[in-house]
Amino acid sequence: ISPPYNARRVAIFGGTHGNEMSGVTLVNLWIQNGKEIHRKGVETKPFITNPRAVEKCTRYVDTDLNRAFTTENLSAPSGDDLPYEVQRAQQINEIFGPKGSPEAYDVIFDLHNTTSNMGCTLILESSKDHFNLQMMHYIKKAIAPDSCPVLLTEHPLLKYSTSRSVAKHPIGLEVGPQPQGVLRSNIFESMRVVLKHALDFIELFNEGLEFPPCTVDVFRVSEKMDYPRDTNGNIIAMVHPNLQDCDWEPLNPGDPMFQTFDGTTLRYEGAGTVYPTFINEAAYYEKQQAFVTTRRETLAAGAIKKT
């Protein structure tokens, strides 16, 4: 049995990006009436993380809140001269953290939407988080035959400082495709169902149920791919029609990847098969990212039981 885990204090974040409407709507719903997210022995707090961005229906006001939880930002002297999202990160860290401390919340679910065809994706930040691996295994089984890919963002260069990283067990939920500022009922429903199973898992864990060792198939982030550009930095090609909407499907060396404006096909030249995701995500044009490549991996989780 792995080290003792607690799952008493749980937060659900919506509106980390103010134009990702499923999380914004669900969290606002649960703030008004939390019956649906209530579970025995758990304090569940729904919370709008970036209210100003939600108000404006924009991703962020000054800077991306989901990249703002760095040690540097969290330890900066507070003040009105700081970017709004940095001030907000400090407040969130005070309420739900401090990040990395024993006082931090046990679990934070952070609800996101993507314009990419990623379906219902769970985002895992650490391959050694047995509690989260067990939860994701439970969720995957519960929603089968529907799929629920797990994206592992553990990477020395590509990992970033998320809002949820304040918790001991951070879980990202990324559901798409859905345009920014739009609510689609099917996407809303998928997100709601995954969260229901996640909270059910926490309740079972708190009731003392032992979860035996298991394995979880994940997609580990490998490389960030930018659009082809000219010397001035302008995009000169689009995601190829054969790749568009094919998140999680194999991309092999020689497969079409981009198409230039005059119709020329640019092919993938990497070594071996990768599984692209976040393909043509609207929010990532500013981050010089056309998609990320991932590699498949199987992780083992030890047994867990409440002590």
Protein Blocks (a to p, Z undefined) as FASTA:
>chain_A
ZZddddfbccddehklmklmklmmmmmmmmmpmmlmgcehiacddddfblmlmmnopabl
kbcfklmmcfklmmpccdfkbcfklmmmmmmmmmmmcghiakbcfbdcdddddfbfnbja
dddfbfklmklmmmmmmmmmmmpcbdcddddfbdfklpccdfklmpmbdcddddddddeh
iacfklmmmmmmmmmmmmmmmmmmmnopacddddddddddfbdcdddddfkopafbdcdf
klgopghiacdehiafbdcfkopacddfbecjdddehehiaklmmnopabdcdddddddd
dddddZZ
